[in-house]
Amino acid sequence: MNTKVRTAVIPAAGLGTRFLPATKAQAKEMLTVVDRPSIQWVIEEAVAAGIDDILIVTSPSKKGVEDHFDRNAELEHLLEAKGKYDELAEVRRITDLATFHFTRQGAPLGLGHSVGTAERHVGDRPFAVLLPDELMPDGGATLRRMIDVTESTGESCISLFEVDGPDISNYGVAGFSERDGDLVTIDRLVEKPPYEEAPSNLKVTGRYVFTPEIFAKLAITEPGRGGEIQLTDAMAMLIGDPGMRGLVIKEAGYDAGQKLDWLRANIELSLDDPEVGADVAEMLSGIVRARGLG
Ligand code: UTP
């Protein structure tokens, strides 16, 4: 087995029902955060972590995702003719981020099924999975550490985040047998457990580095909740065979697939943006003053 992680799989074939009506005719992954689609933020993160090969799993209604990472000769020609060289460089940069490949899921049979469609492309190598609506604006640091864990241990590594109180029962939850700083050895994975039965307060978040054994596990995963092939069910079979680590992260990032957190991502990331940050801060304090919210 080649142990270097070079490929990231981006599952983007879901229906995006939590964000209707915005997602009726456009992909959830293409919703803009500040100045680019959320999926571009996530791919830039993967590239910063050392990934140079991207496989995006799409569906027939998501052609915009494929077009976004493909060359657009007509647009490039027009920008050049108008002397808009900064915009031209930005448009070309998207295509040059990595080598892009696309595959179709066929039907939205669940996240596990979506990841399973990557087997032919990935083969016998470890690989990363990044959910394209979860933003982790840390310059790829978390994913890089997860890749290092998998490359040095030969075990899969997933990102985990501490959740206080009963809210934990809304998530996939990881129990662990050992903890060394921010690294845990996972011994249980449960999807949406009742609060009293949760094995810990660590929820599974949208970054994963898998060894190729995940494909054999997905192949024998029965449809679970909602008739979907659940990634968590296949991951649970990796525990002890060959093993599963967890990295406990300090910042949750943003779930841009739901309205409130998408808004929060736009506000916070625009405040960090060198071009508009100062103006956004002024605009926000103006709104707070005008509405008496302060
Ligand atoms: P989500 O459950 O967040 O996405 O799946 P969804 O199903 O599109 O959204 P809602 O819940 O209806 O609002 C996490 C990721 O997995 C992909 C989605 O595109 C999303 O990026 N996914 C989900 C697939 O690729 N295929 C599926 O069958 C389901």
Residues whose N, C-alpha, C, O or C-beta is under 5 A from the ligand:
A	BS01	UTP	P11 A12 A13 G14 L15 G16 T17 R18 F19 V57 A107 P108 L109 G110 L111 S114 L131 P132 D133 G257
